[in-house]
Amino acid sequence: MMGKHLLASTIASLLLAASPLTSGSAASSPGWQVNATVYGQTYRSELTSTSLRAADGSRIELWSFSGRQDDCVVIRMTGAGFTPYLQLVQGSPGGQVIGEGLSGANRSARLDAQLPRTEVYFIKATSAGSGEQLGRYTLSLDSC
C-alpha cells in the first residue's frame, strides 16, 4: 500500500511542477497524469527529483495533445542544465513511439512528425542518457 501512495505522490508532483507560460490544464489518461498542451503555445516546467522516474533513472514529464491524421507537428524542448530528449507517443503514454528528438550542443531538442491517425498523442519530455539530470525547460507544440 505504501508503494501506491508513493506513486500517487510522484504523479501528483508532475502536475505541480509544470506551469504553462500560457493557459493549459492537466488531463487524465488511464493510470497517468499528464499536462495538456495546445498548438501554438509555449510551456515552462522543470525536471526535479520528484518527477516521474524512468527505468534508467532519468526523470520524465508527460504532455498530451489531440492530433488529426496527417497533421505535421513540430515539438521543441530547450533545457537548462541538462540535455533535452523528446519522444512522441501514439495512443497512450506507454504506446508506440512515432518520433524522437535529441538535443545538440545548444541544449534544444526538436521533433518533427506527421501524425498517422486522429487521436490523443503524448510527449515525453526528459533528458538524454541515463541517470538523474535535473533542470528547467520550455516545451512548445506547433504545426509545420
N, C-alpha and C positions, 0 to 999 in steps of 0.2 A: 504494500500500500504506500510506503514511503516513496518508492520509485515513481508512482503515478503522480504524487504531489510534486515531486521534483520536476518531472516532465511538464506538468501543467504550469509550474512557476517559470520554467525556461521558455515555454511558448508564450506565456503572458509577457515576458520581458521583451520578446520580439516586437510586440505591439507598442510597448512603452519607449523602446529605443528609436523607433522610426518616426521622424517628424517631417512632413512634406513642406517644401517651400511654398507650395500651393495646396489647395484643398485636396484631401484624399481621405479614405477611411479604411479600416480593417475589415476584411471579409473572411468568411469561414469556408474551408474545404474539409471534407471528411478527415478528421484526425490532425489537421494542421490549422494554424492561424497564419494568415498572410496579410500583407498590406496591399490594398487595391491601388492600381495605377490607371491613368488615362493617357491617351496620346497627347503630345504637346506639352507635357508638364515635366518639371524637374523636382526631384525629391532629395532631401538631405537625411542621412541616417548615420549609424555607427555600428561597426562590428565590435562587440565587447565580450568580456569573459562570461557574460550571461546569455549571449546569443546562442542559438541552436548549434550544437557541435556535430560535425560530420565524423565519420569513422576514422578519417586520417588526422583528426584533431583540429582541423580548420573550423572557423565559425561561419555560419550561414544566416542570411536573412532572405525571406521569401516574399515575392511580389506577384500580383496577378493582374491580368487584363483580359478583356473579351476581344477576340480577334476573328476576322472573317476570312474565309478561304481566299487565297491568292493575295491577301494584303501583304505588302512589303513593309517590314518594320526595321528600325534602327534602335538598338538599345546601347546606351553609353553609361559607363561607370568610371568615375575618377576617384582614386583613393589618396589618402594622406597617411603616410607611414606604413603602407603595405602595397603589394602588387595586386590589383583587382583582377578577378576572374568571373566571367558570366556564363551561365547556362540558360538556354531557353528550353522549357519542358512542355510537352503536349499533354493535356487532359487532366493531370494530377501532379502534385509535387514529386511523386516517385515515378512519373510516366516516362515516355520516350524522349530522350534528348534530341532536339532537332537543330540546335545551333550552339556554338561556344565562342566566347570572345576572351582573348588573353591580352593583358596589358604589355606594352613595350616599356622602354626606359622612361616614358613620360607619365607613368602611373595612370594611364587612361585606357580602359578596355572598350572595344566596340564590337557589336554583334549585329550582323545584317542577316535577315532571313525572310523567306517567302512562306507564309503560313499555309499548311496543307489542307486545313479544314476550318469550318466555323465552329469555335468552341472557346473555352477558357484556357489561357496559357499561363505558365508560371515562370518567373525569372528567379534564378538562384544567384544571389549576389554574395560573393565570397572572396577569398584571397587565393592566389596561385600557390601551389605546392602544399605540402603537409605541415601540420603544426599550427599553433595559435598565432595568427598575425592580426593585430587589432588596429582600429583607427576609424576616423570619419570618412564618409564618402558621399558623393552625389550620384544619383541614378536618373536617367531620362529615357523616355519612350517616345519615339517619333515615327511617322510614316516616311518611307523612302521618297 
